[in-house]
Amino acid sequence: MFITFEGVDGSGKSTQTRLLAEWLRTDGREVVETREPGGTEVGERVRDLLLKGSAIAPWTETALFAAARAQLVDEVIRPSLGRGADVVSDRYLDSSLAYQGLARGLGVDRVLEFNLHATGGLLPDRTFLLVVPLEEAARRRGSAGDRI
């Protein structure tokens, strides 16, 4: 099973990812936790570039996220699912649809098509969208480290 958590920074995605993974493990299941961008050497380099980089053009940003995602799918997610493990991810494709497709104005359909090619069409079995008041998310972000 492939499960993702989506929501604004500070909505609790990382916490819920960890809690679900722990709960599934109590049932004797193998669980692989991932985050985006990250989870592979390439993904962590992309994460570092996005956090520390200067202004990045919208399609460059989209391509970087898609590249990190493609590597994660190829190196971690598909092999894990292939051996019967559950994968629980802090972000996935929906984040690109929201941030690059909508917020950066590139178009949801165009960003979706681009990412479906990058991931070989892999979509989660279930996605949970965490919704919290923006003030609460901002308060939580203030006490956390770097966010993407």
Accessible surface in RSA format (square Angstrom, percent):
REM  Atomic radii and reference values for relative SASA: ProtOr
REM  Chains: A
REM  Algorithm: Lee & Richards
REM  Probe-radius: 1.40
REM  Slices: 20
REM RES _ NUM      All-atoms   Total-Side   Main-Chain    Non-polar    All polar
REM                ABS   REL    ABS   REL    ABS   REL    ABS   REL    ABS   REL
RES MET A   1    87.92  45.5  60.27  39.9  27.64  65.8  43.60  37.1  44.32  58.7
RES PHE A   2     1.26   0.6   1.26   0.8   0.00   0.0   1.26   0.8   0.00   0.0
RES ILE A   3     8.94   5.1   8.94   6.7   0.00   0.0   8.94   6.4   0.00   0.0
RES THR A   4     0.41   0.3   0.41   0.4   0.00   0.0   0.00   0.0   0.41   0.6
RES PHE A   5    12.51   6.3  12.51   7.8   0.00   0.0  12.51   7.6   0.00   0.0
RES GLU A   6     7.42   4.3   7.42   5.6   0.00   0.0   5.86  11.3   1.56   1.3
RES GLY A   7    11.50  14.2   0.00   N/A  11.50  14.2   7.89  21.6   3.61   8.1
RES VAL A   8    57.68  38.0  55.87  50.6   1.81   4.4  56.31  48.9   1.37   3.7
RES ASP A   9    27.82  19.5  26.54  26.4   1.28   3.0   3.52   8.3  24.31  24.2
RES GLY A  10     3.43   4.2   0.00   N/A   3.43   4.2   2.48   6.8   0.95   2.1
RES SER A  11     5.69   4.8   0.00   0.0   5.69  13.1   0.00   0.0   5.69   8.0
RES GLY A  12    18.84  23.2   0.00   N/A  18.84  23.2  16.38  44.9   2.47   5.5
RES LYS A  13    11.04   5.4   9.46   5.8   1.58   3.8   3.98   3.6   7.06   7.5
RES SER A  14    60.72  51.3  52.72  70.4   8.00  18.4  39.74  84.6  20.98  29.4
RES THR A  15    60.12  42.8  58.03  58.8   2.09   5.0  28.16  37.8  31.97  48.3
RES GLN A  16    68.56  38.3  68.19  49.8   0.37   0.9   6.65  14.1  61.91  47.0
RES THR A  17     5.75   4.1   5.75   5.8   0.00   0.0   5.75   7.7   0.00   0.0
RES ARG A  18   109.63  46.0 109.50  55.8   0.13   0.3  48.08  65.7  61.54  37.3
RES LEU A  19    78.31  43.6  74.18  53.1   4.14  10.4  74.47  52.3   3.84  10.3
RES LEU A  20    35.98  20.0  31.37  22.4   4.60  11.6  35.20  24.7   0.78   2.1
RES ALA A  21     0.00   0.0   0.00   0.0   0.00   0.0   0.00   0.0   0.00   0.0
RES GLU A  22    78.32  45.0  75.44  57.1   2.88   6.8  35.19  68.1  43.13  35.2
RES TRP A  23   167.36  67.2 163.68  79.2   3.68   8.6 138.42  73.8  28.94  46.9
RES LEU A  24     5.20   2.9   5.20   3.7   0.00   0.0   5.20   3.7   0.00   0.0
RES ARG A  25    99.66  41.8  86.01  43.8  13.65  32.5  47.59  65.0  52.07  31.6
RES THR A  26   116.06  82.5  75.14  76.2  40.92  97.5  74.88 100.6  41.18  62.3
RES ASP A  27    98.51  69.0  72.93  72.6  25.58  60.5  18.48  43.5  80.03  79.8
RES GLY A  28    71.29  87.9   0.00   N/A  71.29  87.9  37.09 101.8  34.20  76.6
RES ARG A  29    90.71  38.1  78.66  40.1  12.05  28.7  28.62  39.1  62.09  37.6
RES GLU A  30    86.76  49.8  69.62  52.7  17.14  40.8  49.39  95.5  37.37  30.5
RES VAL A  31    12.02   7.9   0.00   0.0  12.02  29.0   0.00   0.0  12.02  32.6
RES VAL A  32    28.54  18.8  25.44  23.0   3.10   7.5  28.54  24.8   0.00   0.0
RES GLU A  33    73.35  42.1  48.01  36.3  25.34  60.3  18.94  36.6  54.41  44.4
RES THR A  34    10.56   7.5   1.53   1.5   9.03  21.5   8.07  10.8   2.48   3.8
RES ARG A  35    98.47  41.3  97.86  49.9   0.60   1.4  36.33  49.6  62.14  37.7
RES GLU A  36     9.71   5.6   4.93   3.7   4.79  11.4   3.63   7.0   6.08   5.0
RES PRO A  37     1.88   1.4   0.72   0.7   1.15   4.2   1.88   1.5   0.00   0.0
RES GLY A  38     0.70   0.9   0.00   N/A   0.70   0.9   0.00   0.0   0.70   1.6
RES GLY A  39    39.11  48.2   0.00   N/A  39.11  48.2  21.77  59.7  17.34  38.8
RES THR A  40     8.73   6.2   0.02   0.0   8.71  20.8   8.55  11.5   0.18   0.3
RES GLU A  41   117.85  67.7 104.97  79.4  12.88  30.7  51.31  99.2  66.54  54.3
RES VAL A  42    65.04  42.8  64.17  58.1   0.87   2.1  64.68  56.2   0.36   1.0
RES GLY A  43     0.00   0.0   0.00   N/A   0.00   0.0   0.00   0.0   0.00   0.0
RES GLU A  44    67.40  38.7  62.73  47.5   4.67  11.1  44.50  86.1  22.90  18.7
RES ARG A  45   162.18  68.1 154.17  78.6   8.01  19.1  55.47  75.8 106.71  64.7
RES VAL A  46    13.17   8.7  12.23  11.1   0.94   2.3  13.17  11.4   0.00   0.0
RES ARG A  47    32.67  13.7  32.67  16.7   0.00   0.0   6.94   9.5  25.73  15.6
RES ASP A  48    65.84  46.1  63.51  63.2   2.34   5.5  19.65  46.2  46.19  46.1
RES LEU A  49    88.57  49.3  83.45  59.7   5.12  12.9  88.27  62.0   0.30   0.8
RES LEU A  50    29.23  16.3   8.00   5.7  21.23  53.4   8.02   5.6  21.21  57.1
RES LEU A  51    62.33  34.7  31.19  22.3  31.14  78.3  33.33  23.4  29.00  78.1
RES LYS A  52   160.34  78.2 125.59  77.1  34.75  82.7  86.62  78.0  73.71  78.5
RES GLY A  53    32.03  39.5   0.00   N/A  32.03  39.5  11.31  31.0  20.72  46.4
RES SER A  54    99.99  84.5  74.73  99.7  25.26  58.2  57.18 121.8  42.81  60.0
RES ALA A  55   109.43 100.6  69.28 106.9  40.15  91.3  82.20 115.8  27.23  72.1
RES ILE A  56    36.46  20.7  21.41  15.9  15.06  36.3  25.67  18.5  10.79  29.3
RES ALA A  57    59.94  55.1  45.78  70.7  14.16  32.2  52.54  74.0   7.40  19.6
RES PRO A  58    47.79  34.8  47.79  43.6   0.00   0.0  47.79  39.5   0.00   0.0
RES TRP A  59    87.77  35.2  84.90  41.1   2.87   6.7  78.18  41.7   9.59  15.6
RES THR A  60    69.54  49.5  63.68  64.6   5.86  14.0  43.44  58.3  26.10  39.5
RES GLU A  61    31.81  18.3  31.81  24.1   0.00   0.0   1.32   2.6  30.49  24.9
RES THR A  62     0.16   0.1   0.00   0.0   0.16   0.4   0.00   0.0   0.16   0.2
RES ALA A  63    40.92  37.6  37.65  58.1   3.27   7.4  38.10  53.6   2.83   7.5
RES LEU A  64    34.58  19.3  34.16  24.4   0.42   1.0  34.58  24.3   0.00   0.0
RES PHE A  65    27.09  13.6  25.69  15.9   1.40   3.6  25.69  15.6   1.40   4.0
RES ALA A  66     2.47   2.3   2.39   3.7   0.08   0.2   2.43   3.4   0.04   0.1
RES ALA A  67    49.20  45.2  37.79  58.3  11.42  26.0  45.72  64.4   3.48   9.2
RES ALA A  68     1.90   1.7   1.26   1.9   0.64   1.5   1.59   2.2   0.31   0.8
RES ARG A  69     3.16   1.3   2.13   1.1   1.03   2.5   0.63   0.9   2.53   1.5
RES ALA A  70    28.75  26.4  24.61  38.0   4.14   9.4  24.93  35.1   3.82  10.1
RES GLN A  71    56.76  31.7  54.51  39.8   2.25   5.4   2.62   5.6  54.14  41.1
RES LEU A  72     0.64   0.4   0.64   0.5   0.00   0.0   0.64   0.5   0.00   0.0
RES VAL A  73     5.02   3.3   5.02   4.5   0.00   0.0   5.02   4.4   0.00   0.0
RES ASP A  74   105.60  74.0  93.85  93.4  11.75  27.8  19.56  46.0  86.04  85.8
RES GLU A  75    89.96  51.7  68.24  51.6  21.73  51.7  34.81  67.3  55.15  45.0
RES VAL A  76    29.25  19.2  26.45  23.9   2.80   6.8  29.14  25.3   0.11   0.3
RES ILE A  77     0.00   0.0   0.00   0.0   0.00   0.0   0.00   0.0   0.00   0.0
RES ARG A  78   103.44  43.4  96.24  49.1   7.19  17.1  47.19  64.5  56.25  34.1
RES PRO A  79    60.12  43.8  44.59  40.6  15.54  56.5  55.95  46.2   4.17  25.9
RES SER A  80     2.97   2.5   2.97   4.0   0.00   0.0   0.00   0.0   2.97   4.2
RES LEU A  81    47.38  26.4  31.30  22.4  16.09  40.4  31.75  22.3  15.63  42.1
RES GLY A  82    70.93  87.5   0.00   N/A  70.93  87.5  36.81 101.0  34.12  76.4
RES ARG A  83   140.15  58.8 102.72  52.4  37.43  89.1  67.49  92.2  72.66  44.0
RES GLY A  84    64.53  79.6   0.00   N/A  64.53  79.6  35.12  96.4  29.41  65.9
RES ALA A  85     1.25   1.1   0.00   0.0   1.25   2.8   0.21   0.3   1.04   2.7
RES ASP A  86     6.10   4.3   6.02   6.0   0.07   0.2   0.19   0.4   5.91   5.9
RES VAL A  87     0.06   0.0   0.00   0.0   0.06   0.2   0.00   0.0   0.06   0.2
RES VAL A  88     0.08   0.1   0.08   0.1   0.00   0.0   0.08   0.1   0.00   0.0
RES SER A  89     0.00   0.0   0.00   0.0   0.00   0.0   0.00   0.0   0.00   0.0
RES ASP A  90    18.22  12.8  18.19  18.1   0.03   0.1   4.60  10.8  13.62  13.6
RES ARG A  91    12.09   5.1  12.09   6.2   0.00   0.0   6.46   8.8   5.63   3.4
RES TYR A  92     1.97   0.9   1.97   1.1   0.00   0.0   1.97   1.5   0.00   0.0
RES LEU A  93     7.55   4.2   7.51   5.4   0.05   0.1   7.51   5.3   0.05   0.1
RES ASP A  94    58.38  40.9  54.47  54.2   3.91   9.2  17.72  41.7  40.66  40.5
RES SER A  95    12.13  10.2   8.96  12.0   3.17   7.3  11.80  25.1   0.32   0.5
RES SER A  96     1.71   1.4   1.07   1.4   0.64   1.5   0.43   0.9   1.28   1.8
RES LEU A  97    27.92  15.5  27.89  20.0   0.03   0.1  27.92  19.6   0.00   0.0
RES ALA A  98    45.87  42.2  40.79  62.9   5.09  11.6  41.95  59.1   3.93  10.4
RES TYR A  99    86.10  40.2  85.70  48.8   0.41   1.1  78.75  59.2   7.36   9.1
RES GLN A 100     5.55   3.1   5.55   4.1   0.00   0.0   0.00   0.0   5.55   4.2
RES GLY A 101     2.31   2.8   0.00   N/A   2.31   2.8   0.00   0.0   2.31   5.2
RES LEU A 102   124.09  69.1 105.38  75.4  18.70  47.0 107.28  75.3  16.80  45.2
RES ALA A 103    80.90  74.4  38.37  59.2  42.53  96.7  50.80  71.5  30.10  79.7
RES ARG A 104    90.57  38.0  69.74  35.5  20.84  49.6  27.21  37.2  63.36  38.4
RES GLY A 105    62.32  76.8   0.00   N/A  62.32  76.8  30.59  83.9  31.73  71.1
RES LEU A 106    17.50   9.7  14.66  10.5   2.84   7.1  16.10  11.3   1.40   3.8
RES GLY A 107    30.21  37.3   0.00   N/A  30.21  37.3  29.73  81.6   0.49   1.1
RES VAL A 108    51.56  33.9  46.87  42.4   4.69  11.3  46.87  40.7   4.69  12.7
RES ASP A 109   114.49  80.2 108.25 107.7   6.24  14.8  35.32  83.1  79.17  79.0
RES ARG A 110   145.35  61.0 139.79  71.3   5.57  13.3  54.83  74.9  90.53  54.9
RES VAL A 111     0.00   0.0   0.00   0.0   0.00   0.0   0.00   0.0   0.00   0.0
RES LEU A 112    54.16  30.2  54.16  38.7   0.00   0.0  54.16  38.0   0.00   0.0
RES GLU A 113   105.96  60.8 103.65  78.4   2.30   5.5  31.65  61.2  74.31  60.7
RES PHE A 114    79.71  39.9  73.75  45.7   5.96  15.5  77.68  47.1   2.03   5.8
RES ASN A 115     0.13   0.1   0.13   0.1   0.00   0.0   0.00   0.0   0.13   0.1
RES LEU A 116    54.58  30.4  51.45  36.8   3.13   7.9  51.78  36.4   2.80   7.5
RES HIS A 117   141.49  77.3 115.57  80.3  25.93  66.3  85.30  87.9  56.19  65.4
RES ALA A 118    35.86  33.0  10.45  16.1  25.41  57.8  21.92  30.9  13.94  36.9
RES THR A 119     3.39   2.4   0.75   0.8   2.64   6.3   2.33   3.1   1.07   1.6
RES GLY A 120    60.34  74.4   0.00   N/A  60.34  74.4  36.02  98.9  24.32  54.5
RES GLY A 121    38.04  46.9   0.00   N/A  38.04  46.9  20.22  55.5  17.82  39.9
RES LEU A 122    25.42  14.2  21.68  15.5   3.74   9.4  25.12  17.6   0.30   0.8
RES LEU A 123    92.58  51.6  78.38  56.1  14.19  35.7  78.38  55.0  14.19  38.2
RES PRO A 124    30.31  22.1  11.51  10.5  18.79  68.3  11.51   9.5  18.79 116.8
RES ASP A 125    96.26  67.4  66.41  66.1  29.85  70.6  23.40  55.1  72.86  72.7
RES ARG A 126   144.69  60.8 139.84  71.3   4.85  11.5  26.56  36.3 118.13  71.6
RES THR A 127    51.24  36.4  26.05  26.4  25.18  60.0  20.32  27.3  30.92  46.7
RES PHE A 128    87.37  43.7  84.86  52.6   2.50   6.5  87.37  53.0   0.00   0.0
RES LEU A 129   122.92  68.5  97.49  69.7  25.43  63.9  97.49  68.5  25.43  68.4
RES LEU A 130    38.25  21.3  33.55  24.0   4.69  11.8  35.73  25.1   2.51   6.8
RES VAL A 131   124.61  82.0  93.06  84.3  31.55  76.0  95.83  83.3  28.78  78.1
RES VAL A 132    29.06  19.1  19.43  17.6   9.63  23.2  20.97  18.2   8.10  22.0
RES PRO A 133    90.99  66.3  78.11  71.2  12.89  46.8  90.35  74.6   0.64   4.0
RES LEU A 134   123.51  68.8 118.33  84.7   5.17  13.0 118.55  83.3   4.96  13.3
RES GLU A 135   137.19  78.8 125.84  95.2  11.35  27.0  74.78 144.6  62.41  51.0
RES GLU A 136    47.16  27.1  43.68  33.0   3.48   8.3  21.29  41.2  25.87  21.1
RES ALA A 137     0.00   0.0   0.00   0.0   0.00   0.0   0.00   0.0   0.00   0.0
RES ALA A 138    45.76  42.1  37.00  57.1   8.76  19.9  37.43  52.7   8.34  22.1
RES ARG A 139   154.80  65.0 138.28  70.5  16.52  39.3  79.08 108.1  75.72  45.9
RES ARG A 140    80.23  33.7  77.66  39.6   2.57   6.1  26.46  36.2  53.77  32.6
RES ARG A 141    90.68  38.1  81.96  41.8   8.73  20.8  19.39  26.5  71.29  43.2
RES GLY A 142    71.47  88.1   0.00   N/A  71.47  88.1  39.68 108.9  31.79  71.2
RES SER A 143   101.21  85.5  59.23  79.1  41.98  96.7  51.94 110.6  49.27  69.0
RES ALA A 144    42.32  38.9  15.93  24.6  26.38  60.0  24.60  34.6  17.71  46.9
RES GLY A 145    61.63  76.0   0.00   N/A  61.63  76.0  42.51 116.7  19.12  42.8
RES ASP A 146   110.26  77.2  84.35  84.0  25.91  61.3  16.60  39.1  93.66  93.4
RES ARG A 147    86.94  36.5  67.13  34.2  19.81  47.2  21.08  28.8  65.86  39.9
RES ILE A 148    39.97  22.7  14.58  10.9  25.40  61.2  33.39  24.0   6.58  17.9
END  Absolute sums over single chains surface
CHAIN  1 A     7879.6       6079.5       1800.1       4573.9       3305.7
END  Absolute sums over all chains
TOTAL          7879.6       6079.5       1800.1       4573.9       3305.7
